[in-house]
Amino acid sequence: MSDASPAATIARAAALLATDPAEAGRLAEGLFRLAPNDPRILLILGSARRRLGDLGAAKAVLAPLAKAYPQAANTQYELGLTLAELGEPAQASAALRQATALNRDLADAWRALGDLAFKAGDSALADLAYAQQRRASITDPALRGAAEAVFAGRLAEAEDELRAHLTRDLADATATRMLAELYLRRARYADAEILFARCLELEPGHDGARFSFADALFRQQKASLAIAEVEALLARAPKDPAYLNLYAACLALVGEDARVVAIYEGLLADYPKQPRLWLNYGHTLRAIGRRGDAVAAYQKSLELAPGLGDAYWSLANLKVAALSAGDEAAMLAALARPELTPEDRLHLHYALGKALEDRGDAQGAFNHYAQGAALRRAETPYDPEATTAAVRAAQALFTAEFFAARAGMGSASEAPIFIVGLPRSGSTLIEQILASHSQIEGTMELPDIGFIPRGFADAYPEALGALNGAALAALGDGYVEATAVHRKLARPFFIDKMPNNFLHIGLIQLILPRARIIDARRHPLGSGFSAFKQHFAKGQAFSYDLADLGGYYRDYVELMAHFDAVLPGRIHRLIYEDLIEDTEREVARLLDYCGLPFEEACLKFYENDRAVRTVSSEQVRRPIFRGGLDQWRAYEPWLGPLKEALGPALEGWRGARTDS
């Protein structure tokens, strides 16, 4: 040993633990010979042995130390880590709980407890522990109040504190990250993206900020950008389950299904007790048509977490078999649990609605659908006046004269085929029919057209009038380039079936004047009720209130009528009911509009094994089914708000015929 004092040597050994545990252990062993009962020395010695992989020796030191000093939080933490690595999860969890009880601000112990709970499938404890870790990791006294407010759910208070702090110190990376996380939690994804990008300018090596940045990108469906960020994280931590789970979700957005399946199978090999991994695995299996395996995955998730509402809803959404009486009883029992999360509660209501609908109880089914919709509406605000204002702005700007003055401008590409309208109006069926043609590739609901208006902020759509031909062509070509990641088959045409793109038909005409646009339309009470009883993974905030639905449909019909008038023959209208009643004729019309020869495969669309990610995935894998056309009639007694809001659109919903 050196001539340094024992206290200085202890301090030096403790400081070396993270970077050179072997040297820390050597120093601790020397000190141990002089003072074998000093708890500081024993803690360093046990920690060094754990870090060097000598777990048995670490436990031999730490277990008696923890017993002798039960109030020592760091000792309990080190023992918990050692027991976890030894494969003793119950004992490890007990030690880590003791550590966090003794020191609520021991962030690393909360993280370790969360990891243990995640591996054990205890999602509630894992979520709590990770939230505590985020709170405890804030050590700046000026930010502790905001951290406590976020943890307690007082988000408005936390936002005010953080914004005030940042006005005093714009370069505070921690405060910036906290505000970004708050925006992410409040679904303000674009704002979160901007702040996380700023975080990474200030702290390029902060993996937590990079992960959340990737999450914000993913939630906006900016898949390619998100993938690049997650891959940077995986290069440093290739086995991290949170990184891998987000990576799989991002890859699913670009159709990399084989890779997604492989990731989930690898994760489930390591975390077989994690119900949400089984749930996500089931979603992937469903998309690629492995129906039986999807059912098994959903059932496995329910075996692990009987109150997991999303799993019941996913089973109901497969629409291939009725949920059993036992399923109903289990869902009702889960709803009776006061600790059930709002997300699980709303999923259970939707699933019970489907179960009761399948056995003919229309009133009971509607009541559950309405309860689920009310819960979803509470967390997904919708401003109907903003939609109407957007329609009015489009009508004012996009006149026949406006388009005539810009004839010949825009991209030369004729590759895109847009399917627009309301969700649950047959758009997935139309996509499946077209994607069965040898020259057309199906993709998914692409967000890229919706990204373009964000670049103009409040000046959209009026700012489009100031763009010259080169700028319009650049926007169109940029869209085709950005969506190329979804095109795996190198076919000349591809489909973008984002239904909400009807609000951007003027933009599409300007930047992609040779693209095809198909208006998928269905009876407003049929599509309206079908949307109302559906819990969408994202978007479609108008669908959780019958009056909002009616107003949205009315605005949609009005805007489409406007474009029929100023761009006659430009948009092909396909009525769902007509497609069901005379499929061959309507398919022939559709292909003629697209300028393509008729192919028999389009009538055998159900044989196409492409991945389908919408709620209609199972329906489009079967031949045309006519029994669902009038399902809404059993619910007509409760559709009064929808009828009233529709106004004249209830009778004039078909619009003008658009034969090519």
WOLINKA-V569849 format. One record per pair of residues at least 24 apart in sequence whose C-alpha atoms are under 6 Angstrom apart, sorted by the first residue. I is the first residue (numbers start at 1). J is the second residue. Records with the same first field share a line. If there is no record, write none. Layout:
I->J, J
This chain:
21->48
73->99, 102
77->109
105->136
107->133, 136, 137
119->271
120->273
121->273, 274
173->199, 202
189->216
223->250
254->486
275->301, 304
287->611, 612, 613
288->611
307->334
308->344
309->344, 347, 348
310->347
312->351
313->347, 351
316->351
323->355
346->372
369->533
373->544
377->544
380->541
382->541, 542
399->566
400->566
409->469
410->469, 472, 473, 510, 511, 512
411->473, 476, 477, 511, 512
414->514, 515
415->492, 493, 494
416->493, 494, 495, 515
417->494, 495, 515, 516, 517
418->495, 496, 497, 517
419->497, 518
420->499, 501, 502, 519
421->499, 519, 520
422->499
424->527, 531
425->521, 522, 527
426->576
427->520
429->620
432->605
433->602, 605
436->601, 602, 605
437->602
439->491, 492
440->491, 493, 494
441->494
442->494, 495
443->495
445->496, 497, 498
446->496, 498
472->511
473->511
476->511, 512
517->571
518->571, 572, 573
519->572, 573
520->574
521->575, 576
522->575, 576
526->632
546->641, 642
547->641, 642, 645
550->642, 645, 646
551->645, 646
554->646, 649
569->658
572->658
573->658
593->660
